Amino acid sequence: MDLALTPRNNSKSRRKSVASATPANGSQYAIDEINAYIAVRNGLLKKAEQAPTEHSLERLVLANNFVANCLRPTRQPYITQYLPDVDAVRELKECHAVDARITKLRASLVSAA
């Protein structure tokens, strides 16, 4: 393929679409994504409570750690990609509660064996 015939407008159009993304749009997208991770973690918690296995608990631990990581304070250039402080504090408390629940489930799994 001849490089002279390739369209060069692609990079310009990509820059425009990225540049036109407002902080509010980026923030809402980040909030929706974090909420999706929280929903996945909650689903894994329900599965682990219904049928606790070492595998289900490990998946839950990974998901919970990931959610907790998403709730850390943001730094530049990611300042618009955050969960509002009130929600972040609430969800971080939920992460600690899930950690406590994991400990209980592990204990019951060990005692059952």
C-alpha positions as CSV (number, residue, x, y, z in Angstrom):
1,M,0.0,0.0,0.0
2,D,1.3,3.4,-1.0
3,L,1.6,5.7,2.1
4,A,0.9,8.7,0.0
5,L,-2.6,7.4,-0.7
6,T,-3.6,6.8,3.0
7,P,-6.0,9.3,4.5
8,R,-4.4,11.6,7.0
9,N,-7.6,13.0,8.3
10,N,-8.0,10.2,10.8
11,S,-5.6,11.6,13.4
12,K,-7.2,15.0,13.1
13,S,-10.7,13.6,13.6
14,R,-9.5,11.5,16.6
15,R,-8.0,14.6,18.2
16,K,-11.2,16.5,17.7
17,S,-13.3,13.8,19.3
18,V,-11.0,13.5,22.3
19,A,-10.7,17.3,22.6
20,S,-14.4,17.7,22.5
21,A,-14.9,15.3,25.4
22,T,-15.8,17.6,28.3
23,P,-14.7,16.9,31.9
24,A,-18.3,16.3,32.8
25,N,-18.6,13.6,30.1
26,G,-15.4,12.0,31.2
27,S,-16.4,12.1,34.8
28,Q,-19.8,10.5,34.1
29,Y,-18.2,7.8,32.1
30,A,-15.7,7.1,34.9
31,I,-18.5,7.1,37.5
32,D,-20.5,4.6,35.3
33,E,-17.5,2.4,34.9
34,I,-16.6,2.3,38.6
35,N,-20.3,1.6,39.4
36,A,-20.1,-1.4,36.9
37,Y,-17.0,-2.7,38.8
38,I,-19.0,-2.4,42.1
39,A,-21.9,-4.3,40.6
40,V,-19.5,-7.1,39.5
41,R,-18.0,-7.2,43.0
42,N,-21.5,-7.4,44.5
43,G,-22.5,-10.2,42.2
44,L,-19.4,-12.1,43.1
45,L,-20.1,-11.6,46.8
46,K,-23.6,-13.1,46.3
47,K,-22.2,-16.1,44.5
48,A,-19.5,-16.6,47.1
49,E,-22.1,-16.5,49.9
50,Q,-24.3,-19.0,48.1
51,A,-21.6,-21.5,47.4
52,P,-18.3,-20.6,49.0
53,T,-15.3,-22.1,47.4
54,E,-11.7,-21.1,47.4
55,H,-12.0,-20.1,43.7
56,S,-15.1,-17.9,44.3
57,L,-13.4,-16.2,47.3
58,E,-10.3,-15.5,45.3
59,R,-12.3,-13.9,42.5
60,L,-14.2,-11.8,45.1
61,V,-10.9,-10.7,46.7
62,L,-9.6,-9.6,43.3
63,A,-12.8,-7.7,42.5
64,N,-12.9,-6.0,45.9
65,N,-9.3,-4.9,45.7
66,F,-9.9,-3.5,42.3
67,V,-12.9,-1.5,43.5
68,A,-10.9,-0.2,46.5
69,N,-8.2,0.8,44.1
70,C,-10.7,2.7,41.9
71,L,-11.8,4.7,45.0
72,R,-8.3,6.1,45.8
73,P,-7.9,9.9,45.4
74,T,-7.1,10.8,41.8
75,R,-4.1,12.7,40.6
76,Q,-3.4,14.7,37.4
77,P,-4.2,14.0,34.6
78,Y,-7.0,11.8,35.9
79,I,-8.7,14.4,38.1
80,T,-12.0,14.2,36.2
81,Q,-12.2,10.4,36.5
82,Y,-13.4,10.0,40.0
83,L,-16.3,9.0,42.1
84,P,-17.7,11.9,44.2
85,D,-16.2,12.0,47.7
86,V,-19.5,11.0,49.4
87,D,-19.9,8.0,47.2
88,A,-16.3,7.0,47.4
89,V,-16.3,7.1,51.2
90,R,-19.5,5.0,51.3
91,E,-18.1,2.4,48.8
92,L,-14.8,2.3,50.6
93,K,-16.6,1.4,53.8
94,E,-18.5,-1.3,51.8
95,C,-15.1,-2.6,50.6
96,H,-14.0,-3.0,54.2
97,A,-17.3,-4.8,55.0
98,V,-16.7,-7.1,52.1
99,D,-13.2,-7.8,53.4
100,A,-14.7,-8.8,56.8
101,R,-17.3,-11.0,55.0
102,I,-14.5,-12.7,53.0
103,T,-12.7,-13.4,56.3
104,K,-15.9,-15.0,57.7
105,L,-16.5,-17.0,54.6
106,R,-12.9,-18.3,54.5
107,A,-13.2,-19.3,58.2
108,S,-16.4,-21.2,57.5
109,L,-14.8,-22.8,54.4
110,V,-11.8,-24.0,56.5
111,S,-14.0,-25.3,59.4
112,A,-16.2,-27.2,56.9
113,A,-13.1,-29.0,55.5
